[in-house]
Amino acid sequence: MDILKKLNDLRLERNMSVYRLAELSGINQSTLANTFSRGTIPSVQNLEKICNTLGVSLAQFFTEDEIIVRLTPEEADFFENYKKLSPSVKKSINEIVESVVKSREV
């Protein structure tokens, strides 16, 4: 697997500049620029930050045989907040979403 190519492809799919990726991920811009221009592999910590910013988990990033669901930053924020909720609140939210979806299908 070409890690840098995959990162660059994900970045470009999101129409994100290296500067914007650095800004959103909290990684120094020169560090990211060097990663892409000099071909240096990012640390695991930075790779995780980059992946999170691009809306994929590390597991998804390294999965080659399955379809990767790419999340927008807003969707990623939603799921991060959702994971922090209690099971009963998650159930209520799921019921609300299902209700809204069904009402739009009519």
C-alpha positions in Angstrom: 0.0 0.0 0.0 1.3 3.4 -0.9 0.3 5.4 2.2 1.2 8.8 0.8 -0.7 8.2 -2.4 -3.8 7.1 -0.5 -3.5 10.1 1.8 -3.1 12.5 -1.1 -6.0 10.9 -3.0 -8.3 11.3 0.1 -7.2 14.9 0.5 -7.8 15.7 -3.1 -11.2 13.9 -3.1 -12.2 16.4 -0.4 -10.8 19.4 -2.3 -8.6 20.1 0.6 -5.3 21.9 0.4 -2.3 20.8 2.5 -2.6 24.1 4.4 -6.3 23.4 5.2 -5.5 19.8 6.2 -2.8 21.1 8.6 -5.2 23.7 10.0 -8.0 21.2 10.7 -5.8 18.4 11.9 -3.6 20.5 14.2 -0.4 19.3 12.5 2.2 21.9 11.7 1.8 22.9 8.0 5.5 22.5 7.2 5.4 18.9 8.6 2.5 18.1 6.3 4.1 19.8 3.4 7.2 17.8 3.9 5.2 14.6 4.2 3.7 15.2 0.7 6.6 16.8 -1.0 9.5 14.7 0.3 7.6 11.4 0.7 8.1 11.0 4.4 5.7 8.7 6.1 3.8 10.4 9.0 4.0 9.0 12.5 1.1 6.9 13.6 -0.2 9.8 15.8 -0.1 12.2 12.8 -1.6 9.6 10.5 -4.5 9.1 12.8 -5.0 12.9 13.0 -4.9 13.2 9.2 -7.4 10.3 8.8 -9.8 11.7 11.4 -9.7 15.0 9.6 -10.4 13.3 6.3 -13.3 11.4 7.8 -11.8 7.9 7.9 -10.6 5.8 10.7 -7.2 4.1 10.7 -8.9 0.8 10.2 -10.8 2.1 7.2 -7.6 3.7 5.8 -5.7 0.4 5.9 -8.7 -1.7 4.6 -8.2 -2.5 1.0 -11.0 -5.0 0.3 -14.0 -3.2 1.8 -15.8 -0.1 0.7 -14.6 2.9 2.7 -17.3 5.3 3.8 -15.8 8.8 3.8 -17.3 11.2 6.2 -17.4 14.9 5.9 -16.0 16.8 8.8 -19.6 17.6 10.0 -20.5 13.9 9.8 -17.4 12.9 11.7 -18.2 15.5 14.4 -21.7 14.1 14.6 -20.5 10.5 15.1 -17.9 11.5 17.6 -20.6 13.2 19.7 -23.0 10.3 19.1 -20.4 7.8 20.5 -20.4 9.7 23.8 -24.2 9.4 24.3 -25.9 6.8 26.5 -27.6 3.8 24.8 -31.1 5.2 25.6 -30.3 8.6 24.0 -28.8 6.8 21.0 -32.0 4.8 20.6 -34.1 8.0 20.8 -32.0 9.7 18.2 -32.2 6.7 15.9 -36.0 6.7 16.2 -36.1 10.4 15.4 -33.9 10.0 12.4 -35.9 7.0 11.1 -39.1 9.0 11.6 -37.8 12.0 9.6 -36.5 9.8 6.8 -39.9 8.0 6.6 -41.8 11.2 6.5 -39.7 12.5 3.6 -40.3 9.2 1.6 -44.0 9.8 1.5 
